[in-house]
């Protein structure tokens, strides 16, 4: 039995139990330390646990323990609630990447005054020969204000760095709120045009006549109200970069004019009779498939190829689950700095709902959710009650109908993940697959 001072609890309250646990876990080197509550949900997840098993804290906190601690063989892991404790038990586990890992497992259960299970602390020690993956995919990378652990987004960073050195036209594809303008600004900042103007326009926000005048300018008397010459965005961005957001919404009559600028590097202002030469780099963005828009006769094929010289695809937030904690705390830190309320921790149930959410509005929606939480909540913990109503409503994903029209398997897998809010087990169930089969097919299709 370990002897402790009667002042231990006071010391823990001064230091902070979470800080003490984190310090203890850091001393375990590559060993994993984690804690579970009375319902078997993970409350604490050390950096060693992340390195050993491959799951980040944002993937497991608030989730059932058996979601991350999964046996690789037929032998089930013992139930700590029934055993009370185990010491040095040899088990084989599955890592997040599907690999197998032999560890020694020690655990200690805790019980309340009435003998009911109240949670447990568990430690995993890898057997000799194991070294945590050292590849950069799990590391946080920041690029012009964008932070991520996601390998797909990191690949987009590399493309931006390379393409910025050229004059190639770039088309950024991503859902609303996924950061398309941030990437456009990064391309400009990395290029030799960084000291020249960066201008942006949303092609869906203006009527065709106003958009034409805004892009190409107009001459005095070109239309009622044109009392003086007006330089358009192309002329004002000369030498710099022009970002055309939601370019798929560009009216057909303006697409021909844009094509000319891309080909000839000149244009005629509205009401003008002389061409104006410009040196402007175009970065365009859309949430639509331009190929599909071309098939439907809504977009010129020749313009699509001119814009889509270098395509960059941004993954939606629901596919960047390992980034959820990073982005959440960045938003929280910004609000903490204002001093009206400070959030120091996120309760497990709130984190679980955040991870399960489909995030149709992506990072912009997350920013709004955090702002809502600061406005309506109080105290140092972000609780489930602080989240918008849709997070507090228990929602069941709608199953994918077996009689639905046949589609490519990769598309069905993406749909299942979207319907299930990124939850692997639920997505596999919706498709009638085992988790192992679902995992293998995701790897096959690069999803």
Residue pairs with C-beta under 8 A, 6 or more apart in sequence:
5 11
12 20
18 44
18 345
21 33
21 35
21 44
21 46
22 46
24 33
25 33
25 46
25 47
25 48
25 49
26 46
26 47
26 48
28 46
28 48
28 123
29 48
30 48
30 51
30 52
30 126
30 130
30 131
30 132
31 48
31 52
31 123
31 124
31 125
31 126
32 46
32 48
32 49
32 51
32 52
32 53
32 103
32 123
32 124
32 125
33 44
33 46
33 48
33 49
33 121
33 122
33 123
34 42
34 44
34 45
34 46
34 49
34 60
34 65
34 69
34 121
34 122
35 42
35 43
35 44
35 119
35 120
35 121
35 122
36 42
36 43
36 65
36 80
36 119
36 120
36 122
37 43
37 118
37 119
37 348
38 116
38 117
38 118
38 119
39 64
40 64
40 65
40 66
40 81
41 62
41 63
41 64
41 65
41 348
42 60
42 61
42 62
42 63
42 64
42 65
42 68
42 348
43 61
43 119
43 348
45 55
45 57
45 60
45 61
45 68
49 55
49 68
49 124
50 56
50 57
50 138
51 132
51 133
52 95
52 101
52 103
52 124
52 126
52 130
52 132
53 68
53 69
53 93
53 95
53 96
53 101
53 124
54 95
54 96
54 97
54 133
54 138
55 68
55 96
56 138
56 149
56 322
56 325
57 325
58 321
58 322
58 323
58 324
58 325
58 326
58 328
58 351
58 355
59 68
59 96
59 321
59 322
59 355
60 67
60 68
61 346
61 348
61 351
61 352
62 348
62 349
62 350
62 351
62 352
62 355
63 352
63 355
66 77
67 425
68 96
69 77
69 93
69 122
69 124
70 93
70 94
71 77
71 91
71 92
71 93
71 94
72 92
72 93
72 94
72 100
72 101
73 92
75 91
77 91
77 105
78 86
78 89
80 86
80 107
80 108
80 109
80 117
80 120
80 122
81 109
81 117
81 120
83 107
83 109
84 108
84 109
85 106
85 107
85 108
85 109
86 105
86 106
86 107
87 106
88 104
88 105
88 106
89 104
89 105
89 106
90 102
90 103
90 104
90 105
90 127
91 102
91 103
91 104
91 105
92 100
92 101
92 102
92 103
93 100
93 101
93 102
93 103
93 124
94 100
94 101
95 101
98 439
98 443
101 126
101 130
102 126
102 127
102 130
103 124
103 125
103 126
103 127
104 124
104 125
104 127
105 122
105 123
105 124
105 125
106 122
106 123
106 125
107 120
107 121
107 122
107 123
108 120
108 121
108 122
109 117
109 119
109 120
110 117
110 118
110 119
110 120
110 121
111 117
111 118
112 118
136 154
137 149
137 151
137 154
138 149
139 149
140 147
140 148
140 149
140 326
141 147
141 148
141 149
141 154
141 157
143 157
143 160
143 186
144 182
144 185
144 186
144 189
144 190
145 182
146 153
146 157
146 179
146 182
146 183
146 186
147 323
147 326
147 327
147 330
148 154
148 320
148 323
148 326
149 322
149 323
149 326
150 315
150 319
150 320
150 322
150 323
152 313
152 315
152 319
152 320
153 314
153 315
153 320
153 323
156 183
156 312
156 313
156 314
159 310
159 312
160 183
160 186
160 187
160 190
160 312
161 190
163 170
163 187
163 310
164 186
164 187
164 188
164 189
164 190
164 191
165 190
165 191
165 192
167 281
168 309
168 310
169 262
169 281
169 282
169 283
169 284
169 306
169 307
169 308
169 309
169 310
170 184
170 187
170 282
170 283
170 284
170 309
170 310
170 311
170 312
171 247
171 284
171 285
171 286
171 290
171 307
171 308
171 309
171 310
171 311
171 312
172 180
172 183
172 184
172 283
172 284
172 285
172 286
172 311
172 312
172 314
173 285
173 286
173 287
173 289
173 311
173 312
173 313
173 314
174 180
174 285
174 287
174 313
174 314
174 315
174 316
174 362
175 287
175 314
175 316
175 360
175 362
176 287
176 360
176 361
176 362
176 364
177 317
177 361
177 362
177 363
177 364
177 365
178 314
178 315
178 316
178 317
178 362
178 363
179 314
179 362
179 363
180 245
180 285
180 314
181 200
181 243
181 245
181 285
183 285
183 312
183 314
184 198
184 200
184 241
184 243
184 245
184 283
184 285
185 198
185 243
187 241
187 283
188 194
188 198
188 240
188 241
188 243
188 281
188 283
191 241
191 281
193 239
193 240
193 241
193 281
196 237
196 238
196 239
196 240
196 241
197 236
197 237
197 238
197 239
197 240
197 241
198 237
198 240
198 241
198 243
199 233
199 236
199 237
199 240
199 241
199 242
199 243
200 242
200 243
200 245
201 211
201 214
201 215
201 233
201 242
201 243
201 244
201 245
202 245
202 246
203 211
203 244
203 245
203 246
203 247
203 248
203 249
203 250
204 245
204 246
204 249
205 246
206 214
208 251
208 253
208 254
209 223
211 250
211 251
211 254
212 254
212 257
212 270
213 222
213 230
213 232
213 270
214 232
214 233
215 232
215 233
215 234
215 254
215 257
215 258
216 232
216 234
216 257
216 267
216 268
216 269
216 270
217 229
217 230
217 231
217 232
217 234
217 235
217 269
217 270
217 276
218 226
218 229
218 230
218 232
218 269
218 270
218 271
218 272
219 226
219 229
219 269
219 270
219 271
219 272
220 226
220 227
220 228
220 229
220 271
221 271
222 269
222 270
222 271
222 272
223 270
223 271
226 271
229 269
230 269
232 269
233 242
234 242
234 261
234 267
234 276
234 278
234 280
235 269
235 276
235 278
237 278
237 280
238 278
238 279
238 280
239 279
239 280
240 280
240 281
241 280
241 281
241 282
241 283
242 280
242 281
242 282
242 283
243 283
243 284
243 285
244 250
244 258
244 282
244 283
244 284
244 285
245 284
245 285
246 285
246 286
246 287
247 284
247 285
247 286
247 307
248 286
248 287
248 288
248 290
248 293
248 298
248 299
250 258
250 299
252 298
252 299
252 300
255 299
255 300
255 303
256 300
257 267
258 303
259 300
259 302
259 303
259 306
260 266
260 267
261 267
261 278
261 280
261 282
262 282
262 303
262 306
262 307
263 306
264 275
265 277
265 278
265 279
266 275
266 276
266 277
266 278
267 275
267 276
267 278
268 274
268 275
268 276
269 276
282 307
284 307
290 299
290 304
290 307
290 308
291 304
293 299
293 304
294 300
294 301
294 304
316 359
316 362
317 323
317 324
317 327
317 359
317 362
317 363
317 365
317 366
318 357
318 358
318 359
318 417
318 418
318 421
318 422
319 417
319 422
321 355
321 422
324 354
324 355
325 351
327 363
327 366
328 346
328 354
328 366
328 370
331 366
331 367
331 370
331 371
332 343
332 370
332 382
335 341
335 343
335 370
335 371
335 374
336 342
336 343
340 374
341 374
341 377
341 378
341 379
342 380
343 373
343 374
343 380
343 381
343 382
344 380
344 381
345 380
345 381
345 382
346 354
346 381
346 382
347 381
347 382
347 383
347 384
349 383
349 384
350 382
350 383
350 384
350 386
350 387
350 391
353 384
353 387
353 391
353 392
354 369
354 387
354 391
355 422
356 421
356 422
356 423
357 391
357 421
358 418
358 421
358 422
359 365
359 366
361 368
369 387
369 388
369 391
372 386
372 387
372 388
373 382
373 386
373 387
376 386
377 383
377 385
377 386
384 391
384 392
385 392
397 419
397 420
397 421
397 426
397 430
398 419
399 430
400 412
400 415
400 416
400 419
400 430
400 431
402 432
407 415
409 441
409 445
410 445
410 447
412 431
413 427
413 431
413 438
413 441
413 442
413 445
413 447
414 447
416 427
416 428
416 430
416 431
417 427
417 447
419 427
419 430
420 426
420 427
420 430
424 435
424 438
424 439
425 435
427 438
428 434
428 435
428 437
428 438
431 438
433 441
441 447
